[in-house]
Amino acid sequence: MSEKRYISLSIMHQGDDKVYLTLFKAIAKQKEFDEEALREELKGEDFVDRLHKVKYVLYNFILKKLSGYYWSRSPDTYLNELFIETDILFKKNLVEHAKKRMAKLKELAEANDEYELLLQCYSWERRFSINSSYKLRSMKERDHLLAKELALVKNIEFLSRYYALSDKMYIYIKGKGDVRTKSDEVELKKFMNDPLLKNEPPGLPYPAKLIFHFIHMQGYYYLGNFKGALEHAEKYLALLKPKISQNEAILKRYVNGLNNKALLQVNFKDYDGAFLTLDKMQDALYSDVGKKHLSEEVLKSLQANIYELKAELYVGSGQYKKGFEMIPVIENFMAAYNGKLEPEYVLIFNYLMGYLNFIFGDYKKAIHYLNRILNYTKKDLILREDVYCYAKIMYLIAHYEAGTEGLPDYLIKSTYRFLSQLQRLYKIESAILTFIRNKLLKSYNPKHLTKSLEELKENIIEISKDPHERRILDYFDFISWLESKISRRPFLEVMSESHSKNKQPL
């Protein structure tokens, strides 16, 4: 809204503002751009026949004004403005003025680790040196500038290599989700065995240090080395914390780093510690620093992160009622950002809301949320293939619990085929699907199933001794669900009892 007010005032100050202000206000009212609806609303305005041209002019005007709006708010924008100003002043032969702008640009580029712009500053120094009003005083001084350039180029090369490695690992992890098989583990270890990650090279530039620890944190987490991941998470946060007031990007990384730390604390059953870390995330988000630096777009993503983590912590710590009470909060948040939330968050939120409704026995509501996930197209699965897989299994079980008449065999077959084609079928998933098809579909009478349920439960307990297999139980507690069927008690009651027994003293 603050951007819209700024643009409206800027148009009004242009003088001949009626056409552009009318168009801007009409577009701003729309939730999604609709050309036909826009023409209908503006019917009678004399510029409708040339709407395409007026839109083009308005578009460029908005971009130009937004550049000015963020000039003092974003270090990146400010740095680029300084670069343009230096270039203009130099071309007008106002070298002393250009030199002052360049000095400020250089100072900020160094403070913000903007290596490409810093390299441009060295380029300016070379160009200034051939101008009569600004000369490098000696050959030695020129050699010193060359040494700085070469060192910077080396740092940029280092950084590019770390970024490439980090990006490739991110693509792999997001596509696969959890490490399920030995081949997954081998593939991930290839990333971790890269020479760049063997030992922290001496003199590593600050941004590369961040990536070094971030890669280790992520890689160790997915490989199940939670102690190693936590050590690197602490080092990563220690590097970021002194600079969080510097710019949006660092503050965003810091909050995401805290999120990763909390997830690692969960793996040690340190829920008290995880909730304290969650508090730190919220403090950073709503602090004066957060209000100053965070754009609406980044604030939205970080708030989504916090809601996801809080709901997962409530489920993991056995506070199911508090988790259930978050459903309307999450729904309102999703509605407020309808069409603007990253699809990954949409998938996770719907899974969490589906699972919480399942826990409390509202199976139709659970099916409703799971359907939202299953409606995603195949190309979207790279986002969170693991969540999609878990949703498929829970969807079947929810239909059984809801008493869906004649639970169709094709649904089980298609689920089994889908998971098999992805080569992502857990042994636990395979056992559950086989049980549903061969046992559960034969009789809806729990009395006839007790022995089979007990056998399946013991089988899953044995399979879950494999750490790769056990991870699925964090997404759906199959053991508690089977016990609820055997003892004929509510799933919520059995889960709460199981959590109390397994709770480890901190």
Secondary structure, DSSP 8 states (H G I E B T S, - for coil): -HHHHHHHHHHHTTSS-HHHHHHHHHHHH-SS--HHHHHHHTTT-TTGGGHHHHHHHHHHHHHHHHHHHTTTT-HHHHHHHHHHHHHHHHHTT-HHHHHHHHHHHHHHHHHTT-HHHHHHHHHHHHHHHTBTTB----HHHHHHHHHHHHHHHHHHHHHHHHHHHHHHHHHHHHHH-S--SHHHHHHHHHHHTSHHHHS--TT--HHHHHHHHHHHHHHHHHHT-HHHHHHHHHHHHHHHGGGTTT-HHHHHHHHHHHHHHHHHHHHTT-HHHHHHHHHHHHHHHHSHHHHHH--HHHHHHHHHHHHHHHHHHHHHTT-HHHHHHTHHHHHHHHHHTTTTS-HHHHHHHHHHHHHHHHHTT-HHHHHHHHHHHHTS-GGGGGS-HHHHHHHHHHHHHHHHHHT-TT--HHHHHHHHHHHHHTT---HHHHHHHHHHHHTGGG---GGGTHHHHHHHHHHHHHHTTSHHHHGGGGT--HHHHHHHHHHT--HHHHHHHHHHHH----
